[in-house]
Amino acid sequence: GQVEYVGGGQRLLVEIVGFNQDSEAYSLLTLVGAGLRANNPVELESTYGTASLSNSNQIAFFKGRNFVRITAPGKNGLTAARKFATALAETIEKGEGEIPALIKHLPNSDEAKKTATFLPRFTTLQPLLPDQTVLSSIQTSRDGDAAFVDSGTGKVLVVEFNTPQLAKENDDRLVA
């Protein structure tokens, strides 16, 4: 849910979303980052929680099974948001304390993780690259994960199927 905090002359909007798994919270952070990158360059870092990002008026992070977004609508609100984010992150259980391993399989993973998008248990990959109809061939019945990065020099998609049978079925469809 979303809550408004007011104090010290500052107003902050705080949104916390709890998930069943750390990877789902991380996924939402990567999707928010992808949305923000449409307007400004935004990279994931580790300032708050396990991974975080920020722009001129908001901070978002994930820690454990929680995604948190703090928006500072007023002037100089980002200073208050930074303090609040630091304090709030300290109260959240860290969970696994890592980003999903699939991100580490992307080329140049230290750089790739700053702008990668992660989709756990996805149903379709088409929204990642709408003009690539070949992606509609990949079907997982929510039993696969994907990591995607557009490095500027190329796009890389890594898909991990959770069963060998599912991997073979998808491989056969792609070859056909």
C-alpha positions as CSV (number, residue, x, y, z in Angstrom):
1,G,0.0,0.0,0.0
2,Q,0.9,3.7,-0.2
3,V,1.2,5.9,2.9
4,E,1.9,9.6,3.2
5,Y,4.5,10.7,5.8
6,V,4.7,14.3,6.9
7,G,7.3,15.7,9.2
8,G,10.0,18.4,9.5
9,G,8.3,20.4,6.8
10,Q,8.6,17.5,4.3
11,R,6.0,15.3,2.7
12,L,6.9,11.8,1.5
13,L,4.8,9.2,-0.3
14,V,5.9,5.7,0.7
15,E,4.8,2.6,-1.2
16,I,5.7,-0.8,0.1
17,V,4.8,-4.0,-1.8
18,G,5.5,-7.4,-0.2
19,F,6.0,-10.5,-2.4
20,N,6.4,-14.2,-1.8
21,Q,10.0,-14.3,-3.0
22,D,13.0,-11.9,-3.1
23,S,13.2,-12.3,-6.9
24,E,9.7,-10.9,-7.4
25,A,10.6,-7.7,-5.4
26,Y,13.8,-7.4,-7.4
27,S,11.8,-7.8,-10.7
28,L,9.5,-4.9,-9.8
29,L,12.5,-2.8,-9.1
30,T,14.0,-3.6,-12.5
31,L,10.7,-2.9,-14.2
32,V,10.4,0.5,-12.4
33,G,14.0,1.2,-13.5
34,A,13.1,0.4,-17.2
35,G,10.2,2.7,-17.0
36,L,12.3,5.6,-15.6
37,R,15.0,5.0,-18.1
38,A,12.6,6.0,-20.9
39,N,13.1,9.6,-19.7
40,N,16.4,9.7,-17.9
41,P,19.4,7.4,-17.5
42,V,18.9,5.5,-14.2
43,E,21.1,2.7,-13.0
44,L,20.7,0.2,-10.2
45,E,23.1,0.6,-7.3
46,S,23.3,-0.7,-3.8
47,T,22.8,2.5,-1.8
48,Y,19.6,1.3,-0.1
49,G,18.5,-2.2,0.6
50,T,20.0,-5.0,-1.6
51,A,19.6,-2.9,-4.8
52,S,18.2,0.6,-5.4
53,L,17.7,3.3,-7.9
54,S,16.9,7.0,-7.7
55,N,16.1,10.0,-9.8
56,S,15.3,13.7,-9.0
57,N,12.2,13.0,-6.9
58,Q,12.1,9.3,-5.9
59,I,14.1,6.4,-4.4
60,A,13.1,2.8,-5.0
61,F,14.8,-0.3,-3.6
62,F,14.2,-3.9,-2.8
63,K,15.3,-5.8,0.3
64,G,14.2,-9.3,1.0
65,R,10.7,-9.8,-0.3
66,N,9.8,-6.1,-0.2
67,F,9.8,-3.4,-2.9
68,V,9.8,0.1,-1.6
69,R,9.3,3.4,-3.4
70,I,9.6,6.8,-1.7
71,T,8.5,9.8,-3.7
72,A,9.4,13.3,-2.5
73,P,7.0,15.7,-4.3
74,G,8.3,18.9,-2.6
75,K,11.4,21.0,-3.0
76,N,14.5,19.5,-1.3
77,G,12.4,16.5,-0.5
78,L,15.0,14.1,-1.8
79,T,17.2,14.8,1.2
80,A,14.4,13.8,3.5
81,A,13.7,10.8,1.3
82,R,17.3,9.6,1.5
83,K,17.3,9.7,5.3
84,F,13.9,8.0,5.4
85,A,15.0,5.3,2.9
86,T,18.2,4.6,5.0
87,A,16.2,4.3,8.2
88,L,13.4,2.2,6.6
89,A,15.8,-0.2,4.9
90,E,17.3,-1.0,8.3
91,T,14.0,-2.3,9.6
92,I,13.4,-4.7,6.7
93,E,14.6,-8.3,6.8
94,K,17.3,-8.8,4.2
95,G,16.1,-12.2,2.9
96,E,18.7,-13.8,0.6
97,G,20.5,-10.4,0.3
98,E,21.4,-10.9,-3.4
99,I,20.1,-10.2,-6.8
100,P,19.0,-13.3,-8.8
101,A,21.8,-15.5,-10.1
102,L,20.5,-15.3,-13.7
103,I,21.5,-11.7,-13.8
104,K,25.1,-12.8,-13.2
105,H,24.9,-14.9,-16.5
106,L,24.5,-11.7,-18.6
107,P,27.6,-10.6,-20.5
108,N,29.7,-8.1,-18.5
109,S,27.3,-8.7,-15.6
110,D,28.7,-6.0,-13.3
111,E,27.6,-3.4,-15.9
112,A,24.6,-5.3,-17.1
113,K,23.0,-5.5,-13.7
114,K,22.7,-1.7,-13.6
115,T,20.1,-1.7,-16.4
116,A,18.9,-5.3,-16.7
117,T,15.3,-6.3,-16.4
118,F,14.4,-9.5,-14.6
119,L,11.2,-11.5,-15.1
120,P,10.6,-14.4,-12.7
121,R,8.1,-17.1,-13.7
122,F,7.1,-15.1,-16.8
123,T,4.2,-15.9,-19.1
124,T,5.4,-13.9,-22.1
125,L,8.5,-12.0,-23.1
126,Q,6.8,-10.0,-25.9
127,P,6.6,-6.7,-23.9
128,L,10.4,-6.6,-23.6
129,L,10.8,-6.4,-27.4
130,P,7.4,-5.9,-29.0
131,D,8.8,-5.9,-32.6
132,Q,10.5,-9.3,-32.1
133,T,7.6,-11.8,-32.8
134,V,10.0,-14.7,-32.3
135,L,9.6,-14.1,-28.6
136,S,5.9,-15.3,-28.8
137,S,7.3,-18.8,-29.5
138,I,8.8,-18.9,-25.9
139,Q,6.2,-20.4,-23.6
140,T,6.8,-21.4,-20.0
141,S,3.5,-21.7,-18.2
142,R,5.1,-19.5,-15.5
143,D,7.9,-22.1,-15.1
144,G,10.9,-20.0,-16.4
145,D,12.8,-16.9,-15.6
146,A,14.4,-14.3,-17.9
147,A,17.0,-11.6,-17.7
148,F,17.2,-8.9,-20.4
149,V,19.7,-6.1,-21.0
150,D,20.1,-3.6,-23.8
151,S,23.7,-2.5,-23.6
152,G,23.5,0.0,-26.4
153,T,25.7,-2.2,-28.5
154,G,23.4,-5.1,-28.4
155,K,20.4,-6.8,-26.7
156,V,20.9,-10.0,-24.7
157,L,18.1,-12.2,-23.4
158,V,18.9,-15.1,-21.1
159,V,16.1,-17.5,-20.4
160,E,16.2,-20.3,-17.7
161,F,13.6,-23.0,-17.9
162,N,13.0,-24.9,-14.7
163,T,12.7,-28.3,-16.3
164,P,14.7,-30.0,-19.1
165,Q,11.4,-30.9,-20.9
166,L,10.3,-27.3,-21.0
167,A,13.7,-26.2,-22.3
168,K,13.6,-28.8,-25.1
169,E,10.0,-28.0,-26.1
170,N,10.9,-24.3,-26.4
171,D,14.1,-25.1,-28.2
172,D,12.2,-27.2,-30.7
173,R,9.6,-24.4,-31.3
174,L,12.4,-21.8,-31.8
175,V,14.2,-24.0,-34.3
176,A,11.0,-24.6,-36.2
